[in-house]
């Protein structure tokens, strides 16, 4: 699998769940109408989405990925509420790209628990990193997103 493989898979999964599957249900022919031939009304769209997911993955991982992140987050997670994915989302391919490119959009700090999810360590591990000045404590509590992002980028440079 290529470097973009997990990211492409996640983008396709989101597009399928939020867009393609509902369209397929809404646009499919009524089985009670008498037609025994089933045609998939979104098969062309699914192929276009696969190509788009590959293109988006390359853009997200590129040097100007932060612009792509803003577009993807706005399109795939629309709503009037602030962007607030569950903790385990940050361990996904897309979550890690968002974290590297932008941090946590709209937040300066996160809890030790959420910082742990972002870094793939326990809450106690985050506490130890803060104690050793490897992560910065936010004055209002928690850990700064900037320090988490810097730690992720440093870890990426070492590997």
Secondary structure, DSSP 4 states (H G I P E B T S, - for coil): --TTHHHHHHHHHHHIIIIIHHHHHHHSPPGGGT------TTHHHHHHHHHHHHHHHHHHHSTTHHHHHHHHHHHHS-SSSPP---GGGGGSHHHHHHHHHTSSTT-SEE-HHHHHHHHTS-HHHHHHHHHTTSSPBPTTSSEEHHHHHHHHHHHHHH-
